[in-house]
Amino acid sequence: MFVTTDAIANHRVALARPRWHRGAVQDPETAARSRTRLPDHLAAEGMRLAGFQLPGVGIGRITAGGGGCRFVRED
């Protein structure tokens, strides 16, 4: 299992628009690349993840498709 901490803070924005810049980031371009690579990697590997700011119990998987990624929670 992979724990995301704040890497995917707002899952709707982070997964749908990972290249959007956020104010608290010191290096916006590097942050955007990381936010793009992480969900792609998690989806490709089918890894379970846990995140405190994810919906439900915060445990699930990332799926890719339709030009973006989304979080699918486990109940």
C-alpha positions in Angstrom: 0.0 0.0 0.0 1.1 3.5 -0.8 0.4 6.4 1.6 -0.1 9.7 -0.2 0.0 12.2 2.7 -0.5 15.6 1.0 0.7 14.4 -2.5 -3.0 14.1 -3.5 -4.6 16.7 -1.2 -7.7 17.6 -3.2 -8.3 14.5 -5.3 -10.7 16.1 -7.7 -8.2 18.8 -8.7 -5.0 16.8 -8.3 -6.2 14.0 -10.5 -8.2 15.9 -13.0 -5.9 18.9 -13.4 -2.4 17.9 -12.0 -0.6 20.6 -13.9 -2.5 23.4 -12.1 -0.2 25.4 -9.9 -0.9 25.9 -6.2 0.2 28.8 -4.2 2.2 27.0 -1.5 4.6 25.3 -3.9 8.2 26.5 -4.2 8.9 24.9 -7.6 5.6 24.8 -9.5 6.9 22.9 -12.6 8.6 20.1 -10.6 5.5 19.8 -8.4 3.2 19.6 -11.5 5.4 16.8 -13.0 5.3 14.9 -9.7 1.5 15.3 -9.4 1.2 13.9 -13.0 3.6 11.0 -12.6 2.3 9.8 -9.2 -1.3 9.0 -10.2 -0.1 7.6 -13.6 2.2 5.2 -11.7 -0.4 4.2 -9.1 -2.9 3.5 -11.8 -0.5 1.5 -14.0 0.6 -0.6 -11.1 -2.9 -1.0 -9.7 -1.6 -0.1 -6.2 -3.9 0.5 -3.3 -3.4 3.8 -1.6 -4.4 5.5 1.6 -4.7 9.3 2.0 -6.1 11.3 4.9 -7.8 13.7 2.5 -9.3 11.2 0.2 -13.1 10.4 0.3 -14.7 7.7 2.4 -12.2 5.8 4.6 -9.4 7.2 2.3 -8.4 3.8 0.9 -8.7 2.9 -2.7 -7.1 2.9 -6.1 -6.4 5.3 -8.9 -7.9 4.5 -12.3 -6.9 6.2 -15.6 -9.1 6.9 -18.5 -10.8 9.6 -20.4 -7.8 11.9 -20.4 -7.3 11.9 -16.6 -7.3 9.8 -13.4 -9.8 9.4 -10.6 -9.8 7.9 -7.2 -12.0 4.9 -6.6 -12.6 4.2 -2.9 -12.8 0.8 -1.3 -15.8 0.5 1.1 
